[in-house]
Amino acid sequence: MTPGVETILEDLEHATGIEDLQQVIQALRDHFGVDHMVYHWVNSDGDQYGCGTYSDAWVARYLEKDYLKIDPVVYGCYQRFHPVDWKRLDWSSRAVRQFQVDAIEHGVGNQGFSVPVRGPNGQFAMFTVSHNAEDDAWAAFAETNRRDLILIAYYFNQKALEFEAGRRPEQTPSLSPREVEAMTFLAIGYSRAQVAQTLSISEHTLRVYIESARFKLGAQNTTHAVARAISRGLIVV
């Protein structure tokens, strides 16, 4: 993670309310040079909660038209565990195409990258970046920043859970940032060698992080540790 992002996430760590989250997400949007960045929680009752940089006009329009019911980003992320580029979603129906036109007219952008977040007790949220760009430029951006965006999504969700005291489950063990990174990349299918290379550490050091996380989670093996970390919302996949 770049020093600029780490500095901004330090502010996130010390956030004490939604207003602080809003400031952090605006700073991250500016750092990455994109049009919008949004953290969006949708609960089982359809209530929506979060922060982001969409215009007030688009937020009002989205609610007025009840777009939640047809939004392919929400639907697509709910079906997936891995981050998704909006181009891979189903925009084929007439209603969804009209929704897309409306969103672009309100400045959302023609490109997007969303990270589904599976938290404890069935909690579901998304972290989204959107922008107006050509396909090739956007694909390069997503590839370059994928790792950082996944981790940012995790940190936002953890902080949001703190603010939603009524929805927060019982206390779970916390993992260090390095343990989170190691377990996240194992969860999305990286081999140990690939994880070590991605994190610029030795496989021996990686083994230390994995064993530490496994011990904290009371897991029998690495696979069990990954499953427990996901179910408790400690990592995002």
VOPAGU-2260 file (C-alpha; in pm, 1 decimal, decimal comma):
REM VOPAGU-2260
SITE   aa  ch    i         X         Y         Z
SITE  MET   A    0       0,0       0,0       0,0
SITE  THR   A    1     138,5     339,6     -96,1
SITE  PRO   A    2     246,5     585,5     177,1
SITE  GLY   A    3     -26,0     829,6      70,7
SITE  VAL   A    4    -298,3     570,8     122,0
SITE  GLU   A    5    -149,6     458,5     454,6
SITE  THR   A    6    -159,1     817,3     581,7
SITE  ILE   A    7    -525,1     855,0     485,0
SITE  LEU   A    8    -614,0     522,6     647,5
SITE  GLU   A    9    -455,6     641,2     970,9
SITE  ASP   A   10    -728,5     907,2     974,5
SITE  LEU   A   11    -983,0     630,4     916,0
SITE  GLU   A   12    -848,0     438,7    1214,3
SITE  HIS   A   13    -910,3     741,8    1436,2
SITE  ALA   A   14   -1252,9     822,8    1291,8
SITE  THR   A   15   -1525,1     867,0    1551,8
SITE  GLY   A   16   -1830,1     924,9    1333,6
SITE  ILE   A   17   -1981,7     920,9     986,8
SITE  GLU   A   18   -1854,6    1271,8     919,1
SITE  ASP   A   19   -1498,1    1144,5     960,0
SITE  LEU   A   20   -1565,0     857,2     720,6
SITE  GLN   A   21   -1692,4    1106,5     465,9
SITE  GLN   A   22   -1373,9    1309,7     489,1
SITE  VAL   A   23   -1160,2     998,9     450,9
SITE  ILE   A   24   -1346,7     872,3     146,0
SITE  GLN   A   25   -1317,7    1213,5     -19,4
SITE  ALA   A   26    -942,7    1212,9      47,1
SITE  LEU   A   27    -910,9     864,8    -101,8
SITE  ARG   A   28   -1109,7     967,5    -410,1
SITE  ASP   A   29    -873,3    1259,2    -464,5
SITE  HIS   A   30    -566,2    1042,6    -402,7
SITE  PHE   A   31    -669,4     787,0    -666,8
SITE  GLY   A   32    -787,8    1057,0    -907,1
SITE  VAL   A   33   -1129,5     904,6    -972,8
SITE  ASP   A   34   -1472,5    1062,1   -1002,8
SITE  HIS   A   35   -1633,1     876,5    -714,4
SITE  MET   A   36   -1571,9     642,6    -424,7
SITE  VAL   A   37   -1851,6     494,5    -213,2
SITE  TYR   A   38   -1894,9     262,4      84,4
SITE  HIS   A   39   -2248,8     120,9      72,1
SITE  TRP   A   40   -2415,1    -106,9     326,4
SITE  VAL   A   41   -2751,0    -266,8     242,7
SITE  ASN   A   42   -2911,0    -473,4     517,4
SITE  SER   A   43   -3166,3    -753,3     489,8
SITE  ASP   A   44   -3453,0    -505,5     535,6
SITE  GLY   A   45   -3333,9    -292,1     244,8
SITE  ASP   A   46   -3208,1     -10,8     468,3
SITE  GLN   A   47   -2907,9     168,4     321,0
SITE  TYR   A   48   -2618,1     320,0     506,3
SITE  GLY   A   49   -2277,9     453,1     415,1
SITE  CYS   A   50   -2077,2     740,5     278,3
SITE  GLY   A   51   -1949,0     849,7     -58,9
SITE  THR   A   52   -1898,3    1120,0    -314,5
SITE  TYR   A   53   -2201,8    1080,7    -540,7
SITE  SER   A   54   -2397,9    1402,2    -585,3
SITE  ASP   A   55   -2698,0    1468,6    -363,4
SITE  ALA   A   56   -2907,9    1478,6    -680,1
SITE  TRP   A   57   -2806,5    1122,9    -774,3
SITE  VAL   A   58   -2861,9     989,1    -423,1
SITE  ALA   A   59   -3211,2    1144,1    -418,7
SITE  ARG   A   60   -3282,9    1009,5    -766,6
SITE  TYR   A   61   -3164,0     660,1    -671,2
SITE  LEU   A   62   -3395,1     654,2    -369,8
SITE  GLU   A   63   -3687,5     812,3    -554,0
SITE  LYS   A   64   -3674,5     554,4    -833,8
SITE  ASP   A   65   -3604,6     269,5    -590,2
SITE  TYR   A   66   -3309,3     168,6    -807,7
SITE  LEU   A   67   -3187,0     -66,3    -537,3
SITE  LYS   A   68   -3428,6    -326,2    -674,0
SITE  ILE   A   69   -3267,2    -333,3   -1019,1
SITE  ASP   A   70   -2912,3    -208,2    -959,7
SITE  PRO   A   71   -2689,5    -471,0   -1128,7
SITE  VAL   A   72   -2393,4    -363,9    -915,9
SITE  VAL   A   73   -2574,0    -446,1    -591,0
SITE  TYR   A   74   -2721,8    -765,1    -735,1
SITE  GLY   A   75   -2394,1    -872,2    -897,0
SITE  CYS   A   76   -2189,1    -811,0    -583,3
SITE  TYR   A   77   -2439,4    -996,3    -367,6
SITE  GLN   A   78   -2387,3   -1303,6    -587,9
SITE  ARG   A   79   -2008,6   -1281,1    -581,4
SITE  PHE   A   80   -1724,7   -1303,8    -333,9
SITE  HIS   A   81   -1459,2   -1149,4    -555,7
SITE  PRO   A   82   -1423,0    -786,9    -671,5
SITE  VAL   A   83   -1601,0    -718,5    -998,8
SITE  ASP   A   84   -1561,8    -478,8   -1287,5
SITE  TRP   A   85   -1897,2    -331,1   -1385,8
SITE  LYS   A   86   -1843,5    -431,2   -1749,7
SITE  ARG   A   87   -1885,0    -795,6   -1643,4
SITE  LEU   A   88   -2230,8    -739,1   -1497,1
SITE  ASP   A   89   -2562,9    -795,1   -1672,8
SITE  TRP   A   90   -2687,3    -464,7   -1821,3
SITE  SER   A   91   -2910,3    -627,9   -2082,0
SITE  SER   A   92   -3263,2    -550,2   -1961,7
SITE  ARG   A   93   -3435,6    -233,0   -2072,1
SITE  ALA   A   94   -3487,1    -109,8   -1714,9
SITE  VAL   A   95   -3121,9    -165,7   -1626,9
SITE  ARG   A   96   -3000,1       9,4   -1942,8
SITE  GLN   A   97   -3215,1     309,8   -1855,0
SITE  PHE   A   98   -3074,7     301,3   -1503,1
SITE  GLN   A   99   -2723,2     306,8   -1650,5
SITE  VAL   A  100   -2805,4     606,5   -1871,1
SITE  ASP   A  101   -2952,4     788,7   -1573,3
SITE  ALA   A  102   -2645,7     714,3   -1360,7
SITE  ILE   A  103   -2403,6     838,0   -1625,5
SITE  GLU   A  104   -2609,9    1154,7   -1675,7
SITE  HIS   A  105   -2577,4    1216,6   -1301,2
SITE  GLY   A  106   -2198,2    1188,7   -1317,5
SITE  VAL   A  107   -2149,5     840,9   -1176,2
SITE  GLY   A  108   -1917,0     744,4   -1461,5
SITE  ASN   A  109   -1919,3     477,1   -1729,6
SITE  GLN   A  110   -1669,6     251,3   -1548,1
SITE  GLY   A  111   -1675,1      96,1   -1204,3
SITE  PHE   A  112   -1499,4    -150,3    -976,3
SITE  SER   A  113   -1680,6    -285,6    -670,0
SITE  VAL   A  114   -1557,5    -497,7    -380,5
SITE  PRO   A  115   -1825,6    -710,1    -209,7
SITE  VAL   A  116   -1781,0    -730,5     166,2
SITE  ARG   A  117   -1904,7   -1032,8     358,4
SITE  GLY   A  118   -1910,3    -954,3     727,8
SITE  PRO   A  119   -2022,7   -1140,5    1039,2
SITE  ASN   A  120   -2380,5   -1263,0    1080,6
SITE  GLY   A  121   -2458,4   -1224,8     711,9
SITE  GLN   A  122   -2360,9    -860,3     688,8
SITE  PHE   A  123   -2321,3    -738,4     330,7
SITE  ALA   A  124   -2165,7    -419,0     199,1
SITE  MET   A  125   -1981,7    -289,6    -105,0
SITE  PHE   A  126   -1689,7     -58,4    -163,3
SITE  THR   A  127   -1704,7     103,3    -506,9
SITE  VAL   A  128   -1483,5     318,9    -724,6
SITE  SER   A  129   -1629,8     471,6   -1041,5
SITE  HIS   A  130   -1495,0     695,9   -1313,3
SITE  ASN   A  131   -1544,8     813,7   -1669,5
SITE  ALA   A  132   -1269,1     650,7   -1874,3
SITE  GLU   A  133   -1184,4     439,1   -2177,9
SITE  ASP   A  134   -1188,1      63,0   -2128,7
SITE  ASP   A  135    -811,8      12,8   -2156,6
SITE  ALA   A  136    -727,1     293,0   -1914,7
SITE  TRP   A  137    -978,5     165,0   -1662,7
SITE  ALA   A  138    -856,6    -194,4   -1688,0
SITE  ALA   A  139    -502,3     -73,2   -1617,2
SITE  PHE   A  140    -621,3     131,0   -1319,4
SITE  ALA   A  141    -812,2    -163,3   -1171,2
SITE  GLU   A  142    -518,4    -400,7   -1214,8
SITE  THR   A  143    -273,4    -156,9   -1058,3
SITE  ASN   A  144    -490,5     -66,4    -758,8
SITE  ARG   A  145    -682,5    -391,5    -698,9
SITE  ARG   A  146    -487,6    -490,9    -388,7
SITE  ASP   A  147    -516,1    -150,3    -221,9
SITE  LEU   A  148    -888,5    -122,0    -297,0
SITE  ILE   A  149    -959,3    -464,4    -144,1
SITE  LEU   A  150    -778,9    -370,0     175,8
SITE  ILE   A  151    -944,4     -26,3     188,9
SITE  ALA   A  152   -1283,2    -197,1     162,9
SITE  TYR   A  153   -1193,1    -414,9     460,9
SITE  TYR   A  154   -1085,5    -118,7     673,8
SITE  PHE   A  155   -1398,2      82,0     590,5
SITE  ASN   A  156   -1622,1    -208,0     682,1
SITE  GLN   A  157   -1446,9    -267,2    1012,2
SITE  LYS   A  158   -1487,3      98,3    1105,2
SITE  ALA   A  159   -1851,3     103,8     995,1
SITE  LEU   A  160   -1922,4    -196,9    1218,8
SITE  GLU   A  161   -1785,9       1,0    1511,6
SITE  PHE   A  162   -2030,4     282,0    1442,8
SITE  GLU   A  163   -2327,7      48,0    1407,6
SITE  ALA   A  164   -2322,3     -73,8    1766,5
SITE  GLY   A  165   -2670,3    -221,8    1746,9
SITE  ARG   A  166   -2569,1    -445,3    1456,9
SITE  ARG   A  167   -2225,3    -539,5    1574,0
SITE  PRO   A  168   -2176,6    -902,3    1674,4
SITE  GLU   A  169   -1981,8   -1024,6    1972,1
SITE  GLN   A  170   -1617,3    -928,3    1989,0
SITE  THR   A  171   -1390,4   -1120,5    1757,0
SITE  PRO   A  172   -1011,4   -1143,4    1765,8
SITE  SER   A  173    -835,7    -873,8    1568,2
SITE  LEU   A  174    -572,3    -949,2    1306,6
SITE  SER   A  175    -273,6    -729,2    1236,7
SITE  PRO   A  176    -260,4    -548,4     899,9
SITE  ARG   A  177      -2,9    -798,3     771,1
SITE  GLU   A  178    -212,0   -1092,5     889,1
SITE  VAL   A  179    -514,1    -942,0     712,8
SITE  GLU   A  180    -316,0    -904,8     389,9
SITE  ALA   A  181    -179,6   -1258,1     407,3
SITE  MET   A  182    -516,5   -1418,9     478,7
SITE  THR   A  183    -695,5   -1207,0     217,6
SITE  PHE   A  184    -465,3   -1311,0     -63,9
SITE  LEU   A  185    -479,0   -1675,1      40,1
SITE  ALA   A  186    -858,9   -1647,6      40,2
SITE  ILE   A  187    -872,3   -1520,0    -318,1
SITE  GLY   A  188    -659,8   -1807,0    -441,7
SITE  TYR   A  189    -296,7   -1694,8    -428,3
SITE  SER   A  190     -36,5   -1959,2    -351,0
SITE  ARG   A  191     196,0   -1897,7     -56,7
SITE  ALA   A  192     474,4   -1810,9    -297,8
SITE  GLN   A  193     253,3   -1557,6    -475,6
SITE  VAL   A  194     142,9   -1402,6    -146,1
SITE  ALA   A  195     501,8   -1369,7     -28,1
SITE  GLN   A  196     603,4   -1210,0    -356,3
SITE  THR   A  197     305,3    -970,6    -352,0
SITE  LEU   A  198     382,6    -860,1       3,4
SITE  SER   A  199     759,7    -847,7     -62,1
SITE  ILE   A  200     836,9   -1081,8     226,6
SITE  SER   A  201     994,5   -1426,0     257,7
SITE  GLU   A  202     781,8   -1739,2     272,1
SITE  HIS   A  203     919,6   -1796,1     623,1
SITE  THR   A  204     787,0   -1457,1     736,3
SITE  LEU   A  205     457,1   -1528,5     565,1
SITE  ARG   A  206     432,4   -1856,7     756,2
SITE  VAL   A  207     471,1   -1663,0    1081,5
SITE  TYR   A  208     179,2   -1434,3     989,9
SITE  ILE   A  209     -38,9   -1727,9     886,8
SITE  GLU   A  210      32,3   -1925,3    1203,0
SITE  SER   A  211     -33,2   -1618,8    1417,6
SITE  ALA   A  212    -368,9   -1562,0    1247,6
SITE  ARG   A  213    -456,5   -1931,9    1278,0
SITE  PHE   A  214    -382,6   -1924,6    1652,1
SITE  LYS   A  215    -594,6   -1610,3    1708,1
SITE  LEU   A  216    -884,9   -1766,6    1519,7
SITE  GLY   A  217    -859,5   -2102,3    1693,5
SITE  ALA   A  218    -838,6   -2271,7    1354,2
SITE  GLN   A  219    -715,5   -2623,6    1286,4
SITE  ASN   A  220    -536,6   -2534,7     962,1
SITE  THR   A  221    -495,4   -2252,4     710,8
SITE  THR   A  222    -814,7   -2331,9     520,2
SITE  HIS   A  223   -1011,3   -2331,9     844,3
SITE  ALA   A  224    -848,2   -2000,2     943,0
SITE  VAL   A  225    -945,7   -1839,2     613,0
SITE  ALA   A  226   -1304,7   -1959,5     649,9
SITE  ARG   A  227   -1328,7   -1825,0    1003,5
SITE  ALA   A  228   -1173,0   -1492,9     905,8
SITE  ILE   A  229   -1430,9   -1449,5     628,9
SITE  SER   A  230   -1728,8   -1553,1     842,8
SITE  ARG   A  231   -1627,8   -1309,4    1116,1
SITE  GLY   A  232   -1572,7   -1022,2     876,7
SITE  LEU   A  233   -1200,2   -1001,6     947,7
SITE  ILE   A  234   -1105,0   -1019,2     579,8
SITE  VAL   A  235   -1273,9    -924,6     252,9
SITE  VAL   A  236   -1293,4   -1161,2     -43,2
